[in-house]
Amino acid sequence: MLRILREGQRWLTAILVVGVGASFVIFLGLQGPVDFASSQQLVKVGPFEFGLPEFERVRSRREAAIQSELGDQFDARALRETLDNLAVRELVEQALLALAAGDMGLQVTAREIERFVLSDPGFRNEEGRFDRERFEEFTEYAYGSQKVFMEERRLALLSLKMLSLLNSQPDVSDGEARDVARRELEEVQIAFVAIGTEPAAEPAEIAPDAIAAALTSRAEEIAKRYQEMSEEYNRPERVHVRHILRTVASNAEPAEVDRVRAEIEAAAGRLAKGEAFEAIAAEISQDPGSQIRGGDLDFFARGQMVKAFEDAAFALAPGQTSDPVRTDFGFHLIQVLERQDALARPLEEVREEIATHLLRREALRDGARARAEQLALALRGGQALEAAAREREIDLRRSGWVKRQGSGFVPGLGTSPELLAAAFILEPGQSSPRVFEVGDRFALVALLERKDADPAQVDALLDKKREELLEAKRNTRTEAWIDARRDALMESGELVVNLEAIQGS
């Protein structure tokens, strides 16, 4: 339950706003009325109790909002748990805010709810006037009664009042905003080394006793590695092919079929004269997925292609090209690049091989780390990174101008927020003795040059940074407030989420 309640609190404001303002939209989208027969309690927060009808209404709003955002990519089944979590969180957090608002004496008057109802465009007729019949029909259909509808609107509006109060507290000074803008615009050029696990020669053979020990102590890890590499150890017979396709419909007129057949035969003639298959495919193939790769379809097994294509491909030896092959897509020329026999190697057969691979990889990493630590030791002794790398015949690379960025991406190196942050702390000409892990490599960095932010650009960015900082402060404050209130109520037993009932719904 804690995970459900803690996930994604930054959506809180959006959740409440949508919850207050989306009532009529949901009514128009429902396939049938909400079932009010169930009174089973799903969520309890102090005096507030929410059953299946309230949960389903909130969940429907969440689903409509996400579906609108994702469009064709929306998958209700894949997002079921996410939608359930969002609905639970909205109910809990709205109730927490409303409770606090009541404790502070905040109220929502009947007039405020009335103004909200009258301003909803969903309740207006073609002339723009409030349509009481439409309002009554909606509240009875979607909520069971006007009383339930009004109470939910009161709770939502009260929650928004408390949220507004929380958001009114933080402030951002001009100096804070200016400092963030200046830091964002500042740029550096760095030098770095990246020591990987690809040595010039293979390391010494792993000792048999080390392999035997790994087979016993790391059996679970070896089994997991076997599963991850299942295609390498267990696979059906496969062929690697490329093709040239000229499309024609399966029900095309004979004259059209003859025309396309002539096109593919002309391509076969060009191949016979020595033109490169991939060049012809890139020029004339009408398969958009493979044309840009010279017709390459990679490896496939039986059952993955249409039968005529598959039969022709598996009948060829590596290097051979088929005669024109007709499928429902059109005419193909197929060239086999490689064949792989079926492979079935059980875990027991490859356990020692996997253990050796794991130990060798670790030995390579240990060697790379040791080389990096030796370099770091030289830097701690006062040597510059460039001189230390040259002395040890380690490649030194230089970046272009790099800005601070959340991803921590450094061109030519990879992603390391820690390394990039360290570069901005250094002074020009200074090297950092810290070793950073960047993927499978160990890196060290030195600052070459720093470019301060342009004051005019800082001024132009000031308002944007102030708003971002203010939003971040509000989010942090609201999250901390929600955490404290929620945890206190959970500890006292006043906050309960009936997960079984939710999952059963």
Phi, psi and omega in degrees: 000322179302319181298317180299317186283335185268338188295134165059046184292345181293349177278000192302310183300314180298320179301313183292319181297314179297320181300323181282322193257002189249020190298309187288328178301316181295322179302316181293334185266351183286146177273346180189168182291152176294140180280113182265007183292329183273128176247015183297133181283127178256319183225133176231127177228101184058233181281350183273129177234133182237131178255196182299318180301314180296317179300314183293324178295314180295316181298321179297320177297315179300315182296317180297319181294315181290322179297321177296324181286318186271337180062231183294343181278355182291130179230101185300323182292316181293331184261010185303310182295320178299315180295320176299315180298317180297318181295316178299315183296321179297315180298315182294310187288326176296319179293320178301315180294318180294321177301312181296322179299318178296320178298329181270001178086008177287146182221158170243119183277162177300326181294323179295317178295320179299316179298321179298313181297315182293334182272351182288119181297338179292341181259014181253149178272187183298334179274000179086010180262154180297130182252100183298321181297317178297318179297313182294322179297316181296311184295322178292319184289312188268335185240347181090331178194158176295328182298315180296317179300313182295322180293321178292323177293322179297316180297316180295316180293323177295319178298319179295325177296317179293320178297319178298322179295316177299319183287343182278349185283309186294156176218153179236123180281162177300321181295320178299312182296319181294321180295318179294317179297318180296317180294323181292328184270344180295144180230153177225156167246133184235159168246144181210156169242148178225108184263114184261188183257031179245081182285167182293329181229155177298144177290169178301153179301144178287136183295139180304323181292329177292321177295316180299320179294319180295322179301329180272309188279340185237032183301319181294317179296321179295318179296320178295318178297323178298317179295319180296330182254029187301325181293332179285330185258337181220114180203153175281173174301135183223155173233146176253116186231164165229159183213162172241128182241132167241119190278144171204138182294150181295336180253022182293157177296149180308321181296322179291320178298317180296323181296315182290322177300321179296325179294317182287327177291326176295322177295322178297323178296322178295321177297319181297334179274359174105003177292150182288133180304312185296329179290319179293318179300315180297331183277315191237348183297142181253021172264101186297333182290329184248346185303317183290347178254023180068027179086005186291126178251002181064194181280146170211156179256172177297143180094356182260345179237166175298151193300316183299318179295314182297315180300318181293318183295315183284350177273351184263151172266159178307132180094344181275151178239137183284163163289170177305132181244128180264129171229182178296343181272335183146211180253137181238150159247128187242131177237128178270128179264317181213157171233146175234126177291157175300145184226134176216101181239109181292164182304318183301327181286330188247003182305315182293323178297317180292317179300317179297318179299315181297316181292321180294319179298319178293324178296321178296317179295319179298320179294318179295318179297320180296320178296320179294320180293325176298320178294318179298322179298321177295322179292322177295334178278002176104358181281145177283153182301316182299313181293319181294321179292318180298317181299328183258009177058044176251132182297134175249130181242155180239139178269168166279197177289130183235135175260162171296135176210147185301326182291333182075022183283131176241117181304134179085351181240306183133201186258118176206090178304325182293316179296316182295320178297319179297324181298324182284344178276333183291158171266152179307131182090352182267143178248146177264130179278001181282140176264126181252136174272121178235098186065235179264015183240160178243123190239151171230154189224149173225147179269126178269312187204148179238139178242114181289157181292145176287125182305323180294322178292324177298314179300319182293334184265354190300310183298319180297315181293325178297315180296318180296318178295319180297316179296318180297317179296318179297316179299315181297315181295315181294318179299316180296320180295312179300315180303312184296314181296315182296313182298322180295318180290325177294319181296324181275355180082010181271355176239117183227134173239122181272087184299321182299317181292322179294314182293329179284342181282000000 
